Amino acid sequence: MIPPIASRFVAGESPATALEHVRQLNDRDVKAILNLLGEHYDDRDAVAADAAEYRQLVDDIARSRLEACISVKPTQLGLDIGEEVFREELAAIVDVAADRGVFVWIDMEDHTTTDATLDAFETVAREHEGGVGVCVQANLRRTRADVRRLADVPGKVRFVKGAYAPPADVAYTDGARIDQEYRALLEYAFAHFDGGIAVGSHDPAVIEHAKALHERYGTDFELQLLMGVREDAQATLAAEYEVWQYVPYGRRWTSYFYRRLTERTDTLRFALRAVLTG
């Protein structure tokens, strides 16, 4: 059972509890990105089980007509076993999701998975003419080139600062430089993308920057925030902008919960405030 402090950030252990959370979100005009917790599987049966749950979740979303989509992790779908396993499981999920009209996000994990993740995204996005999105991390030195590559790929791109701690030879480590890079990436995307921009940030200054870029370029975008972090602000923003909440669920909640509390000081600050004032 998930303790109360963690239940602010994880929507239970079952699909049913997660879908009920989505219903409550939709009542506040906030949409949901559902993620079944799990990563770095080296067992094919575990990969197959989570992939099957995702396909069932897609059916549940479509039948219930909830405003929701799913987000999967490459190592959850077998990337640690082999790139071909990941591609096979991802393609099967995306095929079902496309048939049901449910969007699929592909999360970005540590820097060693970036090439395989982007290659798989481009393949399924072009096969389905969209319906798929991928995450890019501003702290990686390579991301400017990656974003230029993605500009003409159908689908969406989620921009985040980066939750992992890559070595300095592949990543920026200074917080101010990462912030600068994040803003520059958004500026490029709003100027060169034909919509499909997702701003994954809780930082009010970043959100204001995205709003200003939208006014300047007229490019469509959406805001994505974590469950349990600035939820009042999410509802307020949803009155004017498209807002999605990242909603994790499942039995493997422990590592997710503690990583979110320690990965970035701003996330920790918002999370603690949510607990203390809740």
C-alpha positions in Angstrom: 0.0 0.0 0.0 1.3 3.5 -0.9 1.8 5.7 2.2 -0.1 9.1 2.2 3.1 11.2 1.5 3.8 9.2 -1.7 0.1 9.0 -2.8 0.4 12.7 -3.5 2.7 11.8 -6.4 1.7 8.3 -7.4 -1.9 7.4 -8.4 -2.1 4.1 -6.7 -0.9 0.7 -7.7 -3.6 -0.4 -10.2 -5.0 0.9 -13.5 -8.4 1.4 -11.8 -7.0 3.8 -9.2 -5.0 5.7 -11.9 -8.1 6.0 -14.2 -10.1 7.3 -11.3 -7.5 10.0 -10.7 -7.7 10.9 -14.4 -11.5 11.3 -14.1 -10.9 13.8 -11.3 -8.3 15.6 -13.3 -10.6 15.9 -16.3 -13.3 17.5 -14.1 -10.8 20.3 -13.6 -10.0 20.5 -17.4 -6.5 18.9 -16.9 -5.6 16.0 -19.1 -3.4 13.0 -18.1 -0.3 11.2 -19.2 -0.4 7.7 -17.6 2.8 5.9 -16.9 3.0 2.4 -15.5 6.1 2.5 -13.3 9.0 0.2 -14.3 12.4 0.4 -16.0 15.6 -1.4 -16.7 14.1 -4.9 -17.2 16.4 -7.7 -18.2 13.7 -10.3 -18.1 11.6 -10.8 -21.3 8.5 -11.9 -19.3 8.5 -8.7 -17.3 8.8 -6.7 -20.5 5.9 -8.6 -22.1 3.7 -8.2 -19.0 4.1 -4.4 -18.9 3.6 -4.1 -22.6 0.4 -6.1 -22.3 -0.8 -3.8 -19.5 -0.1 -0.8 -21.6 -2.2 -2.2 -24.5 -5.0 -2.9 -22.1 -4.7 0.6 -20.7 -5.0 2.0 -24.2 -8.3 0.1 -24.5 -9.5 1.3 -21.1 -8.8 5.0 -22.0 -10.5 4.7 -25.4 -13.6 3.0 -23.9 -13.9 5.5 -21.1 -13.4 8.4 -23.4 -11.1 10.0 -20.9 -8.7 12.8 -21.8 -5.6 10.8 -21.4 -2.6 9.2 -23.1 0.2 6.9 -22.1 4.0 7.3 -21.7 6.4 4.4 -21.9 10.1 4.0 -21.0 12.5 2.3 -23.5 14.2 0.1 -20.8 10.7 -0.9 -19.6 10.0 -2.2 -23.1 13.3 -4.2 -23.2 16.0 -1.8 -24.5 18.4 -3.3 -21.9 17.8 -6.7 -23.5 18.2 -5.5 -27.0 17.1 -2.7 -29.3 15.1 -5.1 -31.4 13.0 -6.1 -28.4 12.3 -2.4 -27.6 11.3 -1.7 -31.1 9.0 -4.7 -31.4 7.1 -4.0 -28.1 6.9 -0.2 -28.9 5.5 -0.9 -32.4 2.9 -3.2 -31.0 1.7 -0.6 -28.4 1.7 2.2 -30.9 -0.3 0.1 -33.4 -3.0 -0.5 -30.9 -2.9 3.1 -29.7 -3.2 4.4 -33.2 -6.2 2.2 -33.8 -7.9 3.5 -30.6 -6.9 7.1 -31.1 -4.7 7.2 -28.0 -1.4 9.2 -28.0 1.8 7.5 -26.9 4.8 9.4 -25.4 8.2 7.8 -25.2 10.1 8.9 -22.2 13.8 9.7 -22.4 16.1 8.0 -19.9 19.9 8.3 -19.3 22.1 9.6 -22.1 23.2 6.1 -23.3 19.7 5.4 -24.5 19.2 8.6 -26.6 20.1 7.3 -30.0 18.0 4.2 -29.7 15.1 6.2 -28.4 15.1 8.9 -31.1 15.6 6.3 -33.9 12.6 4.3 -32.7 10.5 7.4 -32.2 11.2 8.7 -35.8 10.3 5.3 -37.2 7.0 4.9 -35.5 6.1 8.6 -35.9 6.6 8.5 -39.7 4.8 5.2 -40.0 1.7 6.6 -38.2 2.0 10.3 -39.3 2.1 11.4 -35.7 0.3 10.0 -32.7 3.6 9.6 -30.9 5.9 12.0 -28.9 9.4 11.9 -27.5 11.2 13.7 -24.7 14.5 15.6 -25.1 16.7 16.9 -22.2 18.2 20.4 -22.2 21.2 19.4 -20.1 22.6 17.2 -22.9 25.1 18.9 -25.2 23.8 17.0 -28.2 20.1 18.2 -27.8 20.3 21.2 -30.1 21.3 19.0 -33.0 18.6 16.4 -32.0 15.9 19.1 -32.0 16.9 20.3 -35.4 16.6 16.7 -36.6 13.1 16.4 -35.1 11.7 19.6 -36.5 10.2 17.9 -39.6 9.2 14.6 -37.9 5.5 14.2 -37.4 4.5 13.9 -33.7 5.3 15.9 -30.6 8.5 16.8 -28.6 8.5 17.3 -24.8 11.2 19.6 -23.6 12.6 19.0 -20.1 15.7 20.2 -18.2 16.9 16.6 -17.5 16.4 14.4 -14.5 19.6 12.3 -14.8 23.2 13.3 -14.0 25.3 12.6 -17.2 29.0 13.1 -17.2 30.3 16.6 -18.0 31.7 15.5 -21.4 28.1 14.9 -22.7 26.1 17.3 -20.5 26.0 20.8 -19.0 26.2 20.6 -15.2 25.7 24.2 -14.3 22.1 25.0 -13.4 22.2 28.5 -15.0 23.6 27.1 -18.3 20.9 24.4 -18.4 18.2 27.0 -17.9 19.8 29.1 -20.7 19.9 26.0 -23.0 16.3 25.1 -22.1 15.1 28.6 -23.1 17.1 28.5 -26.3 15.6 25.1 -27.3 12.1 26.4 -26.7 12.8 29.5 -28.8 14.0 27.3 -31.7 11.0 25.0 -31.4 8.5 27.7 -31.3 10.2 29.3 -34.3 10.6 26.2 -36.5 8.1 23.5 -35.3 4.6 23.3 -36.7 3.1 22.8 -33.2 3.6 19.7 -31.2 5.6 21.4 -28.5 5.3 20.2 -24.9 6.8 22.3 -22.1 7.7 20.0 -19.2 8.4 22.3 -16.4 7.1 23.6 -13.0 9.2 26.7 -13.2 6.8 29.8 -13.4 9.5 31.7 -15.3 9.8 29.0 -17.9 6.0 28.8 -18.3 5.9 32.6 -18.8 8.7 32.3 -21.4 6.6 29.7 -23.2 3.5 31.9 -23.1 5.5 34.8 -24.6 6.9 32.6 -27.3 3.4 31.4 -28.2 2.3 35.0 -28.5 5.3 35.9 -30.7 5.2 32.9 -33.1 1.6 31.7 -32.8 2.9 28.1 -32.4 0.6 25.7 -30.5 2.0 24.2 -27.3 1.0 22.3 -24.2 2.2 22.4 -20.6 3.1 19.2 -18.8 3.5 19.0 -15.0 3.9 16.2 -12.5 1.2 14.8 -10.3 1.4 16.3 -6.8 3.4 19.4 -7.9 1.7 22.8 -8.2 -1.7 21.2 -8.7 -3.6 24.5 -8.0 -1.5 26.2 -10.7 -2.2 23.3 -13.1 -6.0 23.9 -12.8 -5.5 27.7 -13.1 -3.4 27.3 -16.3 -5.9 24.8 -17.7 -8.5 27.6 -17.9 -6.4 29.2 -20.7 -3.9 26.6 -22.0 -3.7 22.9 -22.7 -2.4 21.3 -19.5 -1.4 17.6 -19.0 -0.4 16.0 -15.7 2.1 13.2 -15.7 0.4 10.5 -13.7 2.6 7.5 -12.6 1.0 4.4 -11.0 2.0 0.8 -10.2 3.6 -1.3 -7.6 7.1 -0.1 -8.5 6.5 3.3 -7.0 9.4 3.5 -4.4 12.3 4.4 -6.7 10.2 6.9 -8.7 9.1 8.7 -5.6 12.5 9.1 -4.1 14.2 10.0 -7.4 11.6 12.8 -7.9 12.3 14.2 -4.5 16.1 14.2 -5.0 16.7 14.8 -8.7 16.3 18.6 -8.7 16.0 21.2 -5.9 13.1 23.0 -7.6 11.1 19.8 -7.8 11.9 19.0 -4.2 10.9 22.5 -3.1 7.5 22.3 -4.9 6.9 18.7 -3.6 7.7 19.6 0.0 5.4 22.6 -0.3 2.6 20.4 -1.6 3.0 18.0 1.3 3.3 20.7 4.0 0.3 22.7 2.8 -1.9 19.8 1.8 
